Structure formats: C-alpha cells, structure tokens
C-alpha cells in the first residue's frame, strides 16, 4: 500500500484534519496533502514525526505481502515475504526482517542510496538501537557529537533516548541491518 494513502487513512481514522496533522508535525497543509497523494518526497524524519503524532510505530507503514500462514511464519521471514517500506523519492528502502512487531526486538534492513539520509530532523530513539553496515559507507551523527564514518563490517549501538542522523556520503548504496529493542522502531 502506498505510504501516502496509509497516512491519509490513519489520519481520517483518528478524526484529524490535514490542518491538525500539519500543525503537529510542523509541516504545511500543502506539503502534507502532497504526501498523502503520493506526489511528494517522504523523508524518514517526517515519517517518524507522523508515526509519533499517531502514536504508532514507524513500522506501521511497512506494507506486507499476502500472509503465508505456515507454521514457521511466527519465527522465520523468507526473503520473498519481507514487509517493506519504499521511500524511493528520499533514496531509502527498508525491509522488516522480524516476523512480527509484537516482540521486544525488531530488525530492519535499510538501504540508503548515495547522498540520501534521515534528513535534517534526524530520528528520535525510543529505546536501544544498533546496526551493522553490510556494504557502503554510513555517516552517523549521535546527539550533538561529531559525525562518525562507518564502513562495511563496522557496527554500532545507540543507547536509550536521544537523536541521531544517518547519511550515505559514498558513491554506492549503503546497506545496514538495524536492531531495535522494545518494539520501538
């Protein structure tokens, strides 16, 4: 399902107007309307703000293929059955690696296109997070610290609350496996 349509459907289900949601997330009504129609670029930081406004996990916006219903589906996620969120216009593609969103741990595979990142607003952590850079380069800024450049094979862990920014400074895709504790993606 298109992310913009999911935003619109959730907004309407919560009885919010475009003006209400735009005010909460600090964006214009026109920008939000464009996002809902699928015509605008949805940055990860904006999607994070929208998910917090609705008090849902950002994983809510992951689309899911038809459920298999197999006995292993509560334990295993086959590559062909990953739920995904595709923010092509922002240069970010994510796949949910966890079989469900109800446990204490979530894993996500994120691909940042060259030059893409989480945006100026960054991401607010709601629990411990960690990652492993599988390929490419990642520029990671945590809270107010200086940016750290990570290469393929490097890993990181971010504690509790705070804010961080990610950016792909390289000429190739950057692929990261993320782990999120307490279901707080």
N, CA and C atoms as a LAMMPS dump frame, in Angstrom:
ITEM: TIMESTEP
0
ITEM: NUMBER OF ATOMS
555
ITEM: BOX BOUNDS ff ff ff
-5.0000000000000000e+02 5.0000000000000000e+02
-5.0000000000000000e+02 5.0000000000000000e+02
-5.0000000000000000e+02 5.0000000000000000e+02
ITEM: ATOMS id mol type element x y z
1 1 1 N 0.85 -1.174 0
2 1 2 C 0 0 0
3 1 3 C 0.896 1.237 0
4 2 1 N 0.522 2.222 -0.758
5 2 2 C 1.282 3.458 -0.84
6 2 3 C 1.316 4.149 0.523
7 3 1 N 2.482 4.647 0.916
8 3 2 C 2.655 5.278 2.219
9 3 3 C 1.714 6.471 2.384
10 4 1 N 1.576 7.292 1.349
11 4 2 C 0.692 8.446 1.434
12 4 3 C -0.749 8.059 1.731
13 5 1 N -1.211 7.001 1.107
14 5 2 C -2.572 6.513 1.35
15 5 3 C -2.709 6.011 2.785
16 6 1 N -1.67 5.353 3.291
17 6 2 C -1.708 4.887 4.678
18 6 3 C -1.786 6.064 5.641
19 7 1 N -1.047 7.125 5.361
20 7 2 C -1.091 8.315 6.206
21 7 3 C -2.495 8.908 6.193
22 8 1 N -3.058 9.064 4.992
23 8 2 C -4.405 9.633 4.869
24 8 3 C -5.437 8.771 5.598
25 9 1 N -5.369 7.462 5.386
26 9 2 C -6.337 6.569 6.026
27 9 3 C -6.22 6.625 7.546
28 10 1 N -5.005 6.651 8.062
29 10 2 C -4.804 6.713 9.503
30 10 3 C -5.265 8.061 10.054
31 11 1 N -4.972 9.126 9.331
32 11 2 C -5.401 10.469 9.766
33 11 3 C -6.921 10.541 9.849
34 12 1 N -7.584 10.034 8.827
35 12 2 C -9.045 10.062 8.817
36 12 3 C -9.627 9.178 9.915
37 13 1 N -9.009 8.011 10.12
38 13 2 C -9.488 7.098 11.162
39 13 3 C -9.37 7.728 12.545
40 14 1 N -8.378 8.604 12.72
41 14 2 C -8.187 9.281 14.003
42 14 3 C -8.992 10.571 14.106
43 15 1 N -9.752 10.894 13.054
44 15 2 C -10.59 12.082 13.08
45 15 3 C -9.805 13.378 13.001
46 16 1 N -8.639 13.346 12.363
47 16 2 C -7.803 14.54 12.25
48 16 3 C -7.961 15.165 10.87
49 17 1 N -7.875 16.478 10.829
50 17 2 C -7.857 17.189 9.549
51 17 3 C -6.409 17.308 9.09
52 18 1 N -6.235 17.676 7.838
53 18 2 C -4.888 17.965 7.334
54 18 3 C -4.236 19.068 8.168
55 19 1 N -5.025 20.068 8.527
56 19 2 C -4.52 21.184 9.323
57 19 3 C -4.04 20.707 10.69
58 20 1 N -4.82 19.816 11.326
59 20 2 C -4.42 19.273 12.632
60 20 3 C -3.067 18.586 12.544
61 21 1 N -2.948 17.64 11.597
62 21 2 C -1.72 16.862 11.48
63 21 3 C -0.547 17.737 11.054
64 22 1 N -0.769 18.638 10.121
65 22 2 C 0.303 19.526 9.665
66 22 3 C 0.857 20.343 10.831
67 23 1 N -0.033 20.824 11.707
68 23 2 C 0.408 21.588 12.875
69 23 3 C 1.227 20.751 13.834
70 24 1 N 0.838 19.504 14.033
71 24 2 C 1.543 18.624 14.961
72 24 3 C 2.934 18.29 14.458
73 25 1 N 3.067 18.044 13.147
74 25 2 C 4.369 17.623 12.616
75 25 3 C 5.211 18.781 12.099
76 26 1 N 4.665 19.995 12.145
77 26 2 C 5.436 21.167 11.746
78 26 3 C 5.644 21.289 10.25
79 27 1 N 4.681 20.859 9.472
80 27 2 C 4.737 20.968 8.012
81 27 3 C 3.517 21.73 7.533
82 28 1 N 3.56 22.205 6.305
83 28 2 C 2.416 22.928 5.76
84 28 3 C 1.329 21.941 5.348
85 29 1 N 0.106 22.438 5.285
86 29 2 C -1.027 21.625 4.829
87 29 3 C -0.781 21.169 3.396
88 30 1 N -0.256 22.054 2.573
89 30 2 C 0.03 21.715 1.178
90 30 3 C 1.04 20.581 1.055
91 31 1 N 2.09 20.648 1.875
92 31 2 C 3.112 19.594 1.854
93 31 3 C 2.508 18.258 2.276
94 32 1 N 1.73 18.279 3.35
95 32 2 C 1.107 17.055 3.854
96 32 3 C 0.114 16.497 2.832
97 33 1 N -0.658 17.36 2.212
98 33 2 C -1.612 16.93 1.19
99 33 3 C -0.887 16.262 0.023
100 34 1 N 0.228 16.843 -0.38
101 34 2 C 1.022 16.272 -1.464
102 34 3 C 1.562 14.896 -1.077
103 35 1 N 2.017 14.747 0.173
104 35 2 C 2.496 13.45 0.645
105 35 3 C 1.385 12.41 0.589
106 36 1 N 0.208 12.78 1.039
107 36 2 C -0.917 11.846 1.057
108 36 3 C -1.324 11.414 -0.349
109 37 1 N -1.161 12.289 -1.317
110 37 2 C -1.498 11.946 -2.705
111 37 3 C -0.385 11.148 -3.377
112 38 1 N 0.746 10.999 -2.678
113 38 2 C 1.856 10.237 -3.249
114 38 3 C 2.723 11.054 -4.178
115 39 1 N 2.534 12.361 -4.177
116 39 2 C 3.279 13.207 -5.099
117 39 3 C 4.502 13.856 -4.503
118 40 1 N 4.691 13.728 -3.2
119 40 2 C 5.816 14.404 -2.564
120 40 3 C 6.841 13.428 -2.032
121 41 1 N 7.981 13.954 -1.758
122 41 2 C 9.077 13.172 -1.195
123 41 3 C 8.826 12.985 0.302
124 42 1 N 8.798 11.738 0.762
125 42 2 C 8.589 11.462 2.181
126 42 3 C 9.928 11.109 2.798
127 43 1 N 10.464 12.035 3.574
128 43 2 C 11.722 11.774 4.268
129 43 3 C 11.445 10.955 5.515
130 44 1 N 12.432 10.195 5.927
131 44 2 C 12.284 9.309 7.079
132 44 3 C 11.986 10.093 8.352
133 45 1 N 12.593 11.274 8.536
134 45 2 C 12.321 12.056 9.741
135 45 3 C 10.882 12.554 9.771
136 46 1 N 10.317 12.887 8.611
137 46 2 C 8.926 13.316 8.541
138 46 3 C 8.004 12.136 8.849
139 47 1 N 8.315 10.971 8.283
140 47 2 C 7.514 9.782 8.558
141 47 3 C 7.58 9.42 10.037
142 48 1 N 8.753 9.606 10.651
143 48 2 C 8.902 9.355 12.081
144 48 3 C 8.01 10.315 12.877
145 49 1 N 7.984 11.589 12.495
146 49 2 C 7.121 12.57 13.176
147 49 3 C 5.642 12.212 13.011
148 50 1 N 5.26 11.76 11.827
149 50 2 C 3.878 11.363 11.581
150 50 3 C 3.521 10.155 12.445
151 51 1 N 4.42 9.177 12.511
152 51 2 C 4.13 7.986 13.324
153 51 3 C 3.989 8.36 14.798
154 52 1 N 4.815 9.291 15.28
155 52 2 C 4.697 9.728 16.676
156 52 3 C 3.403 10.511 16.906
157 53 1 N 2.971 11.277 15.903
158 53 2 C 1.713 12.032 16.031
159 53 3 C 0.52 11.083 16.177
160 54 1 N 0.6 9.932 15.532
161 54 2 C -0.474 8.943 15.609
162 54 3 C -0.231 7.914 16.706
163 55 1 N 0.904 8.027 17.385
164 55 2 C 1.289 7.082 18.423
165 55 3 C 1.318 5.645 17.903
166 56 1 N 1.93 5.483 16.723
167 56 2 C 2.155 4.161 16.156
168 56 3 C 3.636 4.029 15.858
169 57 1 N 4.092 2.807 15.757
170 57 2 C 5.467 2.554 15.357
171 57 3 C 5.616 2.934 13.892
172 58 1 N 6.795 3.38 13.507
173 58 2 C 7.036 3.696 12.096
174 58 3 C 6.827 2.444 11.248
175 59 1 N 6.956 1.283 11.882
176 59 2 C 6.737 0.019 11.181
177 59 3 C 5.305 -0.131 10.693
178 60 1 N 4.388 0.66 11.231
179 60 2 C 3.003 0.638 10.765
180 60 3 C 2.945 0.849 9.258
181 61 1 N 3.869 1.634 8.735
182 61 2 C 3.846 1.993 7.328
183 61 3 C 4.507 0.957 6.425
184 62 1 N 5.015 -0.124 7.015
185 62 2 C 5.561 -1.202 6.203
186 62 3 C 4.413 -1.948 5.541
187 63 1 N 4.522 -2.194 4.262
188 63 2 C 3.493 -2.979 3.583
189 63 3 C 3.864 -4.445 3.678
190 64 1 N 2.869 -5.305 3.714
191 64 2 C 3.112 -6.735 3.869
192 64 3 C 2.577 -7.501 2.674
193 65 1 N 3.32 -8.522 2.231
194 65 2 C 2.789 -9.388 1.188
195 65 3 C 1.692 -10.271 1.787
196 66 1 N 1.031 -11.024 0.957
197 66 2 C -0.002 -11.93 1.446
198 66 3 C 0.596 -12.879 2.471
199 67 1 N -0.085 -13.07 3.614
200 67 2 C 0.462 -13.954 4.64
201 67 3 C 0.502 -15.396 4.161
202 68 1 N 1.563 -16.098 4.563
203 68 2 C 1.726 -17.488 4.164
204 68 3 C 0.904 -18.424 5.031
205 69 1 N 0.792 -18.117 6.317
206 69 2 C 0.056 -18.981 7.221
207 69 3 C 0.781 -20.268 7.548
208 70 1 N 2.057 -20.354 7.244
209 70 2 C 2.804 -21.566 7.54
210 70 3 C 3.226 -21.574 9.003
211 71 1 N 3.495 -22.759 9.564
212 71 2 C 3.903 -22.842 10.968
213 71 3 C 5.173 -22.045 11.281
214 72 1 N 6.048 -21.88 10.296
215 72 2 C 7.301 -21.16 10.536
216 72 3 C 7.14 -19.65 10.49
217 73 1 N 5.992 -19.145 10.028
218 73 2 C 5.836 -17.707 9.804
219 73 3 C 5.942 -16.873 11.076
220 74 1 N 5.81 -17.476 12.249
221 74 2 C 5.988 -16.746 13.502
222 74 3 C 7.458 -16.661 13.907
223 75 1 N 8.313 -17.403 13.206
224 75 2 C 9.727 -17.481 13.562
225 75 3 C 10.633 -17.003 12.424
226 76 1 N 10.269 -17.346 11.197
227 76 2 C 11.116 -17.119 10.033
228 76 3 C 10.448 -16.138 9.075
229 77 1 N 11.264 -15.252 8.498
230 77 2 C 10.795 -14.378 7.432
231 77 3 C 11.623 -14.72 6.198
232 78 1 N 10.966 -15.303 5.219
233 78 2 C 11.642 -15.607 3.956
234 78 3 C 11.828 -14.316 3.174
235 79 1 N 12.927 -14.239 2.44
236 79 2 C 13.265 -13.024 1.704
237 79 3 C 12.096 -12.527 0.851
238 80 1 N 11.404 -13.421 0.19
239 80 2 C 10.298 -13.036 -0.691
240 80 3 C 9.086 -12.511 0.084
241 81 1 N 9.049 -12.736 1.398
242 81 2 C 7.89 -12.342 2.192
243 81 3 C 8.163 -11.195 3.149
244 82 1 N 9.249 -10.475 2.951
245 82 2 C 9.548 -9.342 3.829
246 82 3 C 8.558 -8.213 3.612
247 83 1 N 8.144 -7.617 4.721
248 83 2 C 7.323 -6.407 4.649
249 83 3 C 8.275 -5.264 4.343
250 84 1 N 7.84 -4.335 3.506
251 84 2 C 8.77 -3.27 3.152
252 84 3 C 8.105 -1.914 3.083
253 85 1 N 8.975 -0.938 3.221
254 85 2 C 8.57 0.448 3.027
255 85 3 C 9.564 1.016 2.025
256 86 1 N 9.045 1.569 0.967
257 86 2 C 9.913 2.032 -0.099
258 86 3 C 9.743 3.533 -0.253
259 87 1 N 10.728 4.259 0.207
260 87 2 C 10.724 5.718 0.125
261 87 3 C 11.669 6.142 -0.998
262 88 1 N 11.39 5.65 -2.205
263 88 2 C 12.291 5.871 -3.345
264 88 3 C 12.633 7.333 -3.549
265 89 1 N 11.649 8.198 -3.345
266 89 2 C 11.9 9.617 -3.585
267 89 3 C 12.903 10.191 -2.6
268 90 1 N 13.023 9.567 -1.433
269 90 2 C 14.005 10.041 -0.457
270 90 3 C 15.292 9.239 -0.548
271 91 1 N 15.312 8.197 -1.381
272 91 2 C 16.513 7.385 -1.537
273 91 3 C 16.671 6.326 -0.474
274 92 1 N 15.595 5.987 0.236
275 92 2 C 15.674 4.999 1.313
276 92 3 C 14.695 3.864 1.032
277 93 1 N 15.164 2.648 1.205
278 93 2 C 14.314 1.461 1.065
279 93 3 C 14.55 0.602 2.302
280 94 1 N 13.454 0.172 2.961
281 94 2 C 13.588 -0.632 4.172
282 94 3 C 12.732 -1.88 4.091
283 95 1 N 13.25 -2.957 4.681
284 95 2 C 12.528 -4.22 4.763
285 95 3 C 12.537 -4.686 6.208
286 96 1 N 11.372 -5.098 6.68
287 96 2 C 11.26 -5.632 8.028
288 96 3 C 11.752 -7.065 8.024
289 97 1 N 12.759 -7.359 8.843
290 97 2 C 13.333 -8.698 8.924
291 97 3 C 12.695 -9.531 10.023
292 98 1 N 11.997 -8.892 10.945
293 98 2 C 11.333 -9.58 12.047
294 98 3 C 9.995 -10.142 11.565
295 99 1 N 9.581 -11.311 12.082
296 99 2 C 8.326 -11.895 11.645
297 99 3 C 7.088 -11.155 12.139
298 100 1 N 7.219 -10.364 13.203
299 100 2 C 6.076 -9.605 13.701
300 100 3 C 6.586 -8.381 14.448
301 101 1 N 5.664 -7.547 14.863
302 101 2 C 6.024 -6.299 15.536
303 101 3 C 5.623 -6.321 17.006
304 102 1 N 5.407 -7.493 17.554
305 102 2 C 4.909 -7.589 18.924
306 102 3 C 5.973 -7.959 19.938
307 103 1 N 7.143 -8.356 19.512
308 103 2 C 8.187 -8.773 20.439
309 103 3 C 9.014 -7.62 20.963
310 104 1 N 10.042 -7.953 21.715
311 104 2 C 10.942 -6.961 22.299
312 104 3 C 12.079 -6.564 21.358
313 105 1 N 12.148 -7.212 20.19
314 105 2 C 13.231 -6.953 19.246
315 105 3 C 12.657 -6.855 17.839
316 106 1 N 13.092 -5.839 17.114
317 106 2 C 12.74 -5.697 15.706
318 106 3 C 14.032 -5.531 14.923
319 107 1 N 14.056 -6.122 13.735
320 107 2 C 15.206 -5.978 12.852
321 107 3 C 14.722 -5.456 11.506
322 108 1 N 15.502 -4.54 10.94
323 108 2 C 15.148 -3.899 9.685
324 108 3 C 16.394 -3.828 8.811
325 109 1 N 16.225 -4.086 7.515
326 109 2 C 17.289 -3.928 6.535
327 109 3 C 17.039 -2.607 5.821
328 110 1 N 17.991 -1.682 5.911
329 110 2 C 17.839 -0.354 5.315
330 110 3 C 18.879 -0.153 4.227
331 111 1 N 18.433 0.363 3.097
332 111 2 C 19.332 0.726 2.005
333 111 3 C 19.211 2.22 1.763
334 112 1 N 20.335 2.926 1.917
335 112 2 C 20.407 4.359 1.625
336 112 3 C 21.077 4.523 0.264
337 113 1 N 20.409 5.172 -0.673
338 113 2 C 21.022 5.494 -1.957
339 113 3 C 22.109 6.538 -1.723
340 114 1 N 23.065 6.671 -2.657
341 114 2 C 24.101 7.69 -2.499
342 114 3 C 23.501 9.072 -2.244
343 115 1 N 24.005 9.742 -1.215
344 115 2 C 23.561 11.084 -0.872
345 115 3 C 22.308 11.149 -0.017
346 116 1 N 21.628 10.054 0.193
347 116 2 C 20.386 10.084 0.977
348 116 3 C 20.681 9.959 2.466
349 117 1 N 19.676 10.274 3.269
350 117 2 C 19.844 10.182 4.711
351 117 3 C 18.532 10.4 5.425
352 118 1 N 18.615 10.503 6.733
353 118 2 C 17.413 10.629 7.555
354 118 3 C 16.85 12.043 7.569
355 119 1 N 17.534 12.997 6.972
356 119 2 C 17.027 14.365 6.899
357 119 3 C 17.523 15.218 8.047
358 120 1 N 17.215 16.497 7.964
359 120 2 C 17.702 17.476 8.938
360 120 3 C 17.214 17.197 10.349
361 121 1 N 16.003 16.662 10.474
362 121 2 C 15.429 16.415 11.792
363 121 3 C 15.973 15.192 12.492
364 122 1 N 16.625 14.306 11.74
365 122 2 C 17.157 13.087 12.323
366 122 3 C 16.055 12.17 12.82
367 123 1 N 16.423 11.225 13.679
368 123 2 C 15.467 10.277 14.263
369 123 3 C 15.599 10.292 15.769
370 124 1 N 14.471 10.268 16.449
371 124 2 C 14.447 10.174 17.906
372 124 3 C 14.439 8.704 18.294
373 125 1 N 15.337 8.32 19.178
374 125 2 C 15.35 6.947 19.678
375 125 3 C 14.371 6.809 20.827
376 126 1 N 13.654 5.688 20.835
377 126 2 C 12.716 5.393 21.905
378 126 3 C 13.168 4.161 22.673
379 127 1 N 14.365 3.732 22.432
380 127 2 C 14.943 2.556 23.067
381 127 3 C 16.303 2.303 22.451
382 128 1 N 16.976 1.262 22.904
383 128 2 C 18.288 0.934 22.364
384 128 3 C 18.176 0.516 20.904
385 129 1 N 19.168 0.914 20.109
386 129 2 C 19.25 0.553 18.698
387 129 3 C 20.679 0.172 18.392
388 130 1 N 20.845 -0.643 17.391
389 130 2 C 22.175 -0.994 16.938
390 130 3 C 22.131 -1.332 15.468
391 131 1 N 23.293 -1.399 14.872
392 131 2 C 23.329 -1.711 13.45
393 131 3 C 24.655 -2.278 13.009
394 132 1 N 24.615 -2.925 11.863
395 132 2 C 25.788 -3.482 11.207
396 132 3 C 25.755 -3.006 9.765
397 133 1 N 26.819 -2.332 9.344
398 133 2 C 26.915 -1.863 7.962
399 133 3 C 27.363 -3.048 7.11
400 134 1 N 26.501 -3.485 6.207
401 134 2 C 26.825 -4.617 5.348
402 134 3 C 27.629 -4.194 4.131
403 135 1 N 27.293 -3.017 3.584
404 135 2 C 28.035 -2.515 2.426
405 135 3 C 27.913 -1 2.374
406 136 1 N 28.86 -0.379 1.693
407 136 2 C 28.857 1.073 1.551
408 136 3 C 29.446 1.776 2.755
409 137 1 N 29.152 3.065 2.85
410 137 2 C 29.632 3.897 3.948
411 137 3 C 28.455 4.611 4.588
412 138 1 N 28.53 4.78 5.907
413 138 2 C 27.479 5.469 6.646
414 138 3 C 28.112 6.553 7.496
415 139 1 N 27.59 7.756 7.376
416 139 2 C 27.981 8.843 8.265
417 139 3 C 26.916 8.911 9.345
418 140 1 N 27.305 8.665 10.592
419 140 2 C 26.402 8.599 11.728
420 140 3 C 26.72 9.731 12.698
421 141 1 N 25.714 10.537 13.005
422 141 2 C 25.855 11.603 13.989
423 141 3 C 24.913 11.281 15.139
424 142 1 N 25.451 11.194 16.337
425 142 2 C 24.669 10.849 17.521
426 142 3 C 24.593 12.06 18.429
427 143 1 N 23.357 12.476 18.741
428 143 2 C 23.105 13.642 19.576
429 143 3 C 23.916 14.821 19.045
430 144 1 N 24.74 15.424 19.822
431 144 2 C 25.494 16.604 19.383
432 144 3 C 26.96 16.293 19.078
433 145 1 N 27.297 15.032 18.955
434 145 2 C 28.687 14.635 18.688
435 145 3 C 29.065 14.87 17.231
436 146 1 N 30.353 14.779 16.978
437 146 2 C 30.872 14.892 15.615
438 146 3 C 30.462 13.648 14.824
439 147 1 N 30.229 13.784 13.518
440 147 2 C 29.855 12.632 12.699
441 147 3 C 30.947 11.551 12.712
442 148 1 N 30.512 10.311 12.67
443 148 2 C 31.395 9.145 12.625
444 148 3 C 31.156 8.46 11.292
445 149 1 N 32.215 8.14 10.555
446 149 2 C 32.06 7.428 9.292
447 149 3 C 32.317 5.945 9.527
448 150 1 N 31.327 5.133 9.144
449 150 2 C 31.407 3.679 9.292
450 150 3 C 31.525 3.052 7.913
451 151 1 N 32.286 1.977 7.851
452 151 2 C 32.489 1.235 6.606
453 151 3 C 31.837 -0.138 6.726
454 152 1 N 31.772 -0.86 5.615
455 152 2 C 31.232 -2.222 5.624
456 152 3 C 31.934 -3.055 6.688
457 153 1 N 31.153 -3.764 7.498
458 153 2 C 31.692 -4.593 8.578
459 153 3 C 31.691 -3.902 9.926
460 154 1 N 31.566 -2.565 9.944
461 154 2 C 31.51 -1.834 11.213
462 154 3 C 30.105 -1.944 11.809
463 155 1 N 30.047 -1.951 13.135
464 155 2 C 28.755 -1.994 13.816
465 155 3 C 28.698 -0.885 14.852
466 156 1 N 27.501 -0.605 15.349
467 156 2 C 27.316 0.457 16.33
468 156 3 C 26.129 0.119 17.228
469 157 1 N 26.106 0.756 18.392
470 157 2 C 24.997 0.608 19.33
471 157 3 C 24.687 1.966 19.921
472 158 1 N 23.398 2.308 19.967
473 158 2 C 22.944 3.595 20.479
474 158 3 C 22.028 3.337 21.659
475 159 1 N 22.329 3.971 22.767
476 159 2 C 21.569 3.726 23.997
477 159 3 C 20.339 4.61 24.089
478 160 1 N 19.284 4.032 24.635
479 160 2 C 18.076 4.725 25.066
480 160 3 C 17.6 5.883 24.25
481 161 1 N 17.227 6.937 24.94
482 161 2 C 16.675 8.117 24.293
483 161 3 C 17.777 8.971 23.697
484 162 1 N 17.41 9.75 22.717
485 162 2 C 18.349 10.648 22.061
486 162 3 C 17.952 10.814 20.617
487 163 1 N 18.848 11.407 19.865
488 163 2 C 18.58 11.693 18.469
489 163 3 C 19.816 11.338 17.654
490 164 1 N 19.594 10.834 16.453
491 164 2 C 20.734 10.561 15.582
492 164 3 C 20.357 10.816 14.127
493 165 1 N 21.378 11.018 13.32
494 165 2 C 21.232 11.282 11.9
495 165 3 C 22.099 10.295 11.139
496 166 1 N 21.604 9.826 10.002
497 166 2 C 22.366 8.937 9.125
498 166 3 C 22.428 9.559 7.745
499 167 1 N 23.563 9.351 7.089
500 167 2 C 23.75 9.89 5.742
501 167 3 C 24.701 8.977 4.989
502 168 1 N 24.4 8.726 3.724
503 168 2 C 25.294 7.955 2.867
504 168 3 C 26.155 8.937 2.08
505 169 1 N 27.433 9.095 2.464
506 169 2 C 28.296 10.042 1.768
507 169 3 C 28.992 9.438 0.546
508 170 1 N 28.8 8.149 0.322
509 170 2 C 29.541 7.453 -0.721
510 170 3 C 28.848 7.41 -2.071
511 171 1 N 29.54 6.838 -3.06
512 171 2 C 29.008 6.754 -4.426
513 171 3 C 28.138 5.514 -4.666
514 172 1 N 28.046 4.616 -3.686
515 172 2 C 27.261 3.382 -3.838
516 172 3 C 26.233 3.287 -2.713
517 173 1 N 25.269 2.389 -2.868
518 173 2 C 24.274 2.162 -1.817
519 173 3 C 24.954 1.767 -0.513
520 174 1 N 24.367 2.178 0.59
521 174 2 C 24.782 1.734 1.923
522 174 3 C 23.665 0.846 2.456
523 175 1 N 24.035 -0.365 2.877
524 175 2 C 23.056 -1.323 3.381
525 175 3 C 23.386 -1.624 4.843
526 176 1 N 22.362 -1.515 5.699
527 176 2 C 22.546 -1.68 7.14
528 176 3 C 21.477 -2.619 7.677
529 177 1 N 21.858 -3.497 8.591
530 177 2 C 20.893 -4.27 9.369
531 177 3 C 20.775 -3.56 10.702
532 178 1 N 19.551 -3.111 11.049
533 178 2 C 19.271 -2.429 12.309
534 178 3 C 18.585 -3.387 13.268
535 179 1 N 18.845 -3.211 14.546
536 179 2 C 18.102 -3.906 15.605
537 179 3 C 17.534 -2.837 16.531
538 180 1 N 16.26 -2.999 16.892
539 180 2 C 15.571 -2.053 17.758
540 180 3 C 15.007 -2.81 18.936
541 181 1 N 15.274 -2.324 20.151
542 181 2 C 14.764 -3.002 21.336
543 181 3 C 13.373 -2.514 21.712
544 182 1 N 12.656 -3.329 22.439
545 182 2 C 11.348 -2.973 22.996
546 182 3 C 10.316 -2.58 21.953
547 183 1 N 10.486 -3.049 20.711
548 183 2 C 9.495 -2.756 19.687
549 183 3 C 9.375 -1.292 19.349
550 184 1 N 10.425 -0.514 19.568
551 184 2 C 10.364 0.934 19.354
552 184 3 C 11.113 1.323 18.103
553 185 1 N 10.525 1.056 16.968
554 185 2 C 11.162 1.466 15.728
555 185 3 C 10.637 2.796 15.322
